[in-house]
Amino acid sequence: MKEYIDLRSDTVTQPTQEMREAMFRAVVGDDIMGEDPTVRELETLSADILGKEDALFVTSGTLGNQIAVMALTNRGEEVIVGDTSHIFNLEVGALAALSQVQTRPIEVPTGTYSIEKMEELIQEEGIQRAKTSLICIENTNNLNAGFVVPVENINEVCALGRKYNIPVHLDGARIFNAEVASKVSVKEITRHVDTVMFALTKGLGSPFGAILAGNKDFIQKARWIKQRLGGGFRQAGFLAAPGIVALKTMMPQIEIDHHHAQLLGKGLSAIEGLKVDTTRIHTNIVTGSVEALPISIEDFLSKLMDAGIKAKRISKTSFRMVTHWGIEERHIKETIRSVEQIISNL
Ligand SMILES: *Cc1c(COP(=O)(O)O)cnc(C)c1O
């Protein structure tokens, strides 16, 4: 099989040797009966890292987000979501399909929420109005940008939520990228949010799952909804074990990923005609546009593919490249060289 430099997403990683060994050795039990010690260890460790009372291991970030919404809303109510957020764009309409709530999107162009705008979007109960019952924020923010939301801004959103008695759910799929980039601990970032989800399968490089956390009552309810949706686990310690390794060993890799994203952004932005705004690179995601070049995004990506490099198309003229475990400095250099070559041959 041909070896590609795969920059489409940080979800394409292979587990580390230590993760594979931990899977092999995991002590397991029936998790629905509360008897899988490895799952419980991952949940306890995660709750501790997040500074929350309890946590729940779930199959995916999507399920974690959707369980949170189901637990915190009633049918017909409204949820404020970021216009570029995953929960709004990439969860197959689950807010409508599962929780039967409607969304009210807020623009978040640079990863900071406008508190004034958000306050205007809050609907108080009235004879013709759907009550706002949840605010969903995202950090890092924007599917294709990975912006860091300043912790002060998160705290302002939470204060607004408290003012109107509306809980705040944080989609922190890449929260460890936010921690590394902002040098603010995950615990500080999540201090005032009611509930939080993070993915084990993005920068952390684990092969499976996500964590949902909050207070004890919330997690009890979440556990029950997870079960109802068919998400209950039996001997899932095999899947939790690499997650524990990920939390304990992968933080330095995230730092490296960010360094690689900077190198990549710098190299690509120096190429004549290619548009790459390096000020938008906060974490491990680099975006670029071919709009000023005589080539379509499809042709550009297919030439890149021929050169052994995979990137993801994100609009009619732009692409993204995401750095992760398995991508080394030589891959970054090769990518820059290949893009240079493609563009100089136009
Ligand atoms: C990846 C991602 C999710 C969903 O995670 P899955 O495990 O793929 O379901 C949710 N939110 C954000 C911001 C993500 O990047």
The ligand as an SDF file (V2000), in Angstrom:
LIG
                    3D

 15 15  0  0  0  0  0  0  0  0999 V2000
  -14.4640   15.7200   15.7910 C   0  0  0  0  0  0  0  0  0  0  0  0
  -15.3410   16.6710   16.4840 C   0  0  0  0  0  0  0  0  0  0  0  0
  -16.5290   16.2450   17.0780 C   0  0  0  0  0  0  0  0  0  0  0  0
  -17.0870   14.8500   16.9500 C   0  0  0  0  0  0  0  0  0  0  0  0
  -16.2620   13.8370   17.3230 O   0  0  0  0  0  0  0  0  0  0  0  0
  -16.4760   12.3650   16.7130 P   0  0  0  0  0  0  0  0  0  0  0  0
  -15.7790   11.5080   17.6950 O   0  0  0  0  0  0  0  0  0  0  0  0
  -15.8880   12.3820   15.3600 O   0  0  0  0  0  0  0  0  0  0  0  0
  -17.9630   12.1120   16.6890 O   0  0  0  0  0  0  0  0  0  0  0  0
  -17.2980   17.1840   17.7320 C   0  0  0  0  0  0  0  0  0  0  0  0
  -16.8990   18.4590   17.8200 N   0  0  0  0  0  0  0  0  0  0  0  0
  -15.7650   18.9090   17.2610 C   0  0  0  0  0  0  0  0  0  0  0  0
  -15.3870   20.3380   17.4090 C   0  0  0  0  0  0  0  0  0  0  0  0
  -14.9510   18.0310   16.5720 C   0  0  0  0  0  0  0  0  0  0  0  0
  -13.8240   18.4760   15.9990 O   0  0  0  0  0  0  0  0  0  0  0  0
  1  2  1  0
  2  3  1  0
  2 14  2  0
  3  4  1  0
  3 10  2  0
  4  5  1  0
  5  6  1  0
  6  7  2  0
  6  8  1  0
  6  9  1  0
 10 11  1  0
 11 12  2  0
 12 13  1  0
 12 14  1  0
 14 15  1  0
M  END
$$$$
